[in-house]
Amino acid sequence: MPEGPSIVILKEEASQFGGQEIISVSGNSKIDQNRLLGKKIISFRSWGKHFLICFKDFTVRIHFLLFGTYRINETKDALVRLNLTFPSGEINFYSSSIKILESDVNLHYDWSADVMNESWNPKQAREKLKNIPNKQICDALLEQDIFSGVGNIIKNEVLYRVRVHPESLVGKIPSEKRDEIIKEARNYSFQFLEWKKKFELKKHWLAHTKKTCLRCDLPILKKYTGVKKRRSFFCENCQILYQ
């Protein structure tokens, strides 16, 4: 599943079609495709893992689920979910969830919850964490209404950097350490973006999919943690378990 930084990259790549009219629509998406034909793109936006194609009075939301992909000015050997053709090129979406959001897109999203948005509000994230003291931090970091855009890779890397065990309970983590998690979630997301653009993201992973802790020279554990049962990679020696 693409994480927030990857959707920001898509937004930047798609910007070449900003202000253009759609001259052809196709694909197996069940949305009213005729509604898009001849419409002019107002803007492309992102909210966490959602890619947003904004028109005057509605927005097309693309969610890539687990295996969704896209191609710009090219195709792949798969059924296209949605093709949008412009005078200067095309975008193709595959294995994605496509939905139309009515009216102003700002009515549908809290931009202050998006860790990569300029409206990101860490104080709001802090208050939301206080309200879920019994949730494990590995699950809390994946809550999109708190950390929109954070996915499993970012979760693992953030917790390794701040030395917190993924099964720690939010309410037991010291407040200054929770603040460190909040800050690092945003910082690492922008580092992720930089490395992804350079095609060198994996080279910088410290914990995700790794076998040995760089700090302790001990085994990195792999475990499906929390209610969400997502993969966590962590060191039991240097990542403190708060319970």
Secondary structure per residue as TSV (DSSP state, phi and psi in degrees):
chain	resnum	aa	ss	phi	psi
A	1	M	-	360.0	123.2
A	2	P	-	-60.0	138.6
A	3	E	-	-95.4	172.4
A	4	G	H	-46.5	-47.4
A	5	P	H	-59.1	-35.3
A	6	S	H	-67.1	-33.2
A	7	I	H	-72.4	-33.4
A	8	V	H	-62.5	-40.5
A	9	I	H	-62.1	-43.9
A	10	L	H	-59.4	-43.5
A	11	K	H	-58.3	-43.2
A	12	E	H	-67.0	-41.0
A	13	E	H	-66.7	-36.1
A	14	A	H	-77.3	-14.3
A	15	S	G	-58.9	-19.7
A	16	Q	G	-62.7	-19.9
A	17	F	G	-99.3	3.1
A	18	G	T	-58.1	132.7
A	19	G	T	83.6	-4.5
A	20	Q	-	-89.9	157.1
A	21	E	B	-91.9	147.6
A	22	I	-	-82.7	122.9
A	23	I	-	-102.8	-11.3
A	24	S	E	-157.2	141.5
A	25	V	E	-134.0	135.8
A	26	S	E	-154.5	179.4
A	27	G	S	121.9	173.2
A	28	N	S	-96.8	12.6
A	29	S	-	-64.6	144.0
A	30	K	-	-90.1	4.4
A	31	I	S	-68.4	164.9
A	32	D	-	-73.6	91.7
A	33	Q	G	-67.0	-30.9
A	34	N	G	-62.2	-24.5
A	35	R	G	-66.2	-25.1
A	36	L	T	-85.7	-23.6
A	37	L	T	-63.6	127.4
A	38	G	T	81.8	-2.3
A	39	K	-	-82.9	147.6
A	40	K	B	-95.9	136.2
A	41	I	-	-71.8	123.3
A	42	I	-	-82.9	-45.5
A	43	S	E	-166.9	162.6
A	44	F	E	-111.8	133.5
A	45	R	E	-135.5	168.8
A	46	S	E	-136.8	145.4
A	47	W	E	-135.6	105.2
A	48	G	T	57.6	-118.9
A	49	K	T	-93.7	7.6
A	50	H	E	-98.9	130.3
A	51	F	E	-100.6	129.0
A	52	L	E	-119.4	125.1
A	53	I	E	-107.8	108.4
A	54	C	E	-98.9	130.7
A	55	F	-	-114.8	-176.1
A	56	K	S	-60.7	-44.3
A	57	D	S	-129.5	14.1
A	58	F	E	-161.6	168.8
A	59	T	E	-136.7	139.3
A	60	V	E	-95.1	121.9
A	61	R	E	-101.6	127.8
A	62	I	E	-111.1	123.4
A	63	H	E	-120.0	127.4
A	64	F	-	-85.9	0.2
A	65	L	T	50.7	-140.1
A	66	L	T	-87.0	-34.2
A	67	F	T	-127.2	16.1
A	68	G	-	-68.4	149.0
A	69	T	E	-143.1	173.8
A	70	Y	E	-145.0	160.8
A	71	R	E	-138.8	136.5
A	72	I	E	-111.2	123.3
A	73	N	S	60.2	27.9
A	74	E	-	-161.7	170.0
A	75	T	-	-126.4	171.1
A	76	K	-	-130.2	164.8
A	77	D	S	-81.4	75.8
A	78	A	S	-161.9	162.2
A	79	L	-	-68.2	127.8
A	80	V	-	-82.1	131.3
A	81	R	S	-78.6	-41.8
A	82	L	E	-153.8	126.8
A	83	N	E	-113.4	128.9
A	84	L	E	-118.6	120.6
A	85	T	E	-109.7	132.8
A	86	F	E	-116.4	169.7
A	87	P	T	-57.4	-27.1
A	88	S	T	-110.2	4.9
A	89	G	E	160.8	-161.9
A	90	E	E	-151.0	157.9
A	91	I	E	-123.3	135.3
A	92	N	E	-122.7	131.1
A	93	F	E	-114.2	138.7
A	94	Y	E	-127.7	144.4
A	95	S	S	49.3	42.8
A	96	S	-	-121.6	159.5
A	97	S	E	-91.9	124.9
A	98	I	E	-115.8	129.7
A	99	K	E	-143.9	147.0
A	100	I	E	-99.9	127.6
A	101	L	E	-103.5	124.1
A	102	E	E	-79.7	152.2
A	103	S	S	65.7	-159.2
A	104	D	-	-65.3	129.8
A	105	V	G	-61.9	-26.7
A	106	N	G	-65.8	-17.0
A	107	L	G	-78.4	-14.1
A	108	H	T	-102.0	-16.2
A	109	Y	-	-132.0	142.5
A	110	D	-	-97.7	97.8
A	111	W	G	-65.7	-22.0
A	112	S	G	-72.3	-9.6
A	113	A	G	-91.5	-8.8
A	114	D	B	-86.5	116.8
A	115	V	T	-64.3	-17.4
A	116	M	T	-106.6	1.8
A	117	N	S	-87.2	148.9
A	118	E	T	-65.7	-17.0
A	119	S	T	-91.7	4.9
A	120	W	-	-49.5	133.4
A	121	N	-	-123.4	98.0
A	122	P	H	-64.5	-29.9
A	123	K	H	-63.8	-37.0
A	124	Q	H	-67.0	-40.4
A	125	A	H	-62.6	-40.0
A	126	R	H	-60.6	-43.7
A	127	E	H	-67.3	-38.4
A	128	K	H	-65.6	-37.3
A	129	L	H	-65.6	-36.2
A	130	K	H	-60.8	-27.6
A	131	N	T	-83.3	-4.0
A	132	I	-	-129.6	58.3
A	133	P	T	-64.2	-25.4
A	134	N	T	-96.2	5.0
A	135	K	S	-88.0	141.9
A	136	Q	B	-71.4	145.1
A	137	I	H	-64.8	-27.0
A	138	C	H	-64.2	-32.8
A	139	D	H	-80.3	-40.4
A	140	A	H	-60.6	-39.9
A	141	L	T	-66.7	-19.8
A	142	L	T	-95.9	-0.6
A	143	E	-	-72.9	113.9
A	144	Q	T	-72.1	-19.3
A	145	D	T	-79.7	-7.5
A	146	I	T	-109.4	-49.8
A	147	F	S	-125.0	66.3
A	148	S	B	-60.5	126.2
A	149	G	T	105.2	-20.8
A	150	V	-	-77.4	127.8
A	151	G	-	-119.5	-166.8
A	152	N	H	-66.7	-37.0
A	153	I	H	-64.1	-50.2
A	154	I	H	-60.3	-42.7
A	155	K	H	-54.2	-51.8
A	156	N	H	-64.4	-41.6
A	157	E	H	-69.5	-39.7
A	158	V	H	-63.4	-48.6
A	159	L	H	-66.2	-33.1
A	160	Y	H	-67.2	-42.9
A	161	R	H	-64.0	-38.2
A	162	V	H	-92.6	0.6
A	163	R	T	64.2	46.1
A	164	V	B	-120.0	131.0
A	165	H	-	-67.9	136.3
A	166	P	T	-62.3	-23.8
A	167	E	T	-91.1	9.9
A	168	S	-	-65.4	141.6
A	169	L	B	-80.9	133.6
A	170	V	G	-52.9	-45.0
A	171	G	G	-69.6	-17.4
A	172	K	G	-93.3	-13.9
A	173	I	S	-74.8	129.1
A	174	P	-	-54.0	145.2
A	175	S	H	-58.2	-38.6
A	176	E	H	-67.5	-31.2
A	177	K	H	-74.2	-36.0
A	178	R	H	-62.6	-40.4
A	179	D	H	-62.6	-36.1
A	180	E	H	-65.9	-39.9
A	181	I	H	-61.6	-46.5
A	182	I	H	-60.0	-46.0
A	183	K	H	-64.4	-42.8
A	184	E	H	-71.0	-29.0
A	185	A	H	-60.3	-39.7
A	186	R	H	-76.1	-46.7
A	187	N	H	-58.7	-46.7
A	188	Y	H	-68.5	-32.1
A	189	S	H	-60.1	-39.8
A	190	F	H	-74.5	-32.2
A	191	Q	H	-66.0	-41.6
A	192	F	H	-54.7	-46.9
A	193	L	H	-59.7	-46.2
A	194	E	H	-61.7	-47.1
A	195	W	H	-69.5	-36.2
A	196	K	H	-63.0	-40.5
A	197	K	H	-64.4	-29.2
A	198	K	T	-91.6	3.2
A	199	F	T	58.1	38.8
A	200	E	-	-135.2	25.4
A	201	L	T	-58.0	-51.3
A	202	K	G	-60.5	-29.2
A	203	K	G	-62.2	-24.6
A	204	H	G	-99.4	-0.3
A	205	W	-	-65.5	133.9
A	206	L	S	-102.3	-29.9
A	207	A	S	-127.5	-40.9
A	208	H	T	-59.8	118.7
A	209	T	T	68.8	6.0
A	210	K	-	-81.0	161.3
A	211	K	S	-105.0	-28.0
A	212	T	B	-131.9	137.1
A	213	C	-	-72.0	127.1
A	214	L	T	-69.3	-24.0
A	215	R	T	-86.0	-39.6
A	216	C	T	-107.7	-13.6
A	217	D	-	57.2	35.9
A	218	L	S	-117.7	164.4
A	219	P	B	-62.6	137.3
A	220	I	-	-81.9	129.3
A	221	L	E	-89.4	144.5
A	222	K	E	-112.9	126.9
A	223	K	E	-151.3	143.1
A	224	Y	E	-87.2	106.4
A	225	T	E	-108.6	160.5
A	226	G	T	71.9	-179.1
A	227	V	T	-65.9	-33.9
A	228	K	T	-74.4	-17.1
A	229	K	T	53.6	44.1
A	230	R	E	-94.0	155.8
A	231	R	E	-66.5	128.4
A	232	S	E	-117.6	138.7
A	233	F	E	-120.1	122.4
A	234	F	E	-157.9	163.5
A	235	C	-	-108.6	121.6
A	236	E	T	-70.9	-17.2
A	237	N	T	-81.5	-43.7
A	238	C	T	-107.9	-8.8
A	239	Q	S	-100.3	111.0
A	240	I	B	-74.0	136.4
A	241	L	-	-95.5	113.9
A	242	Y	-	-101.4	112.3
A	243	Q	-	-139.3	360.0
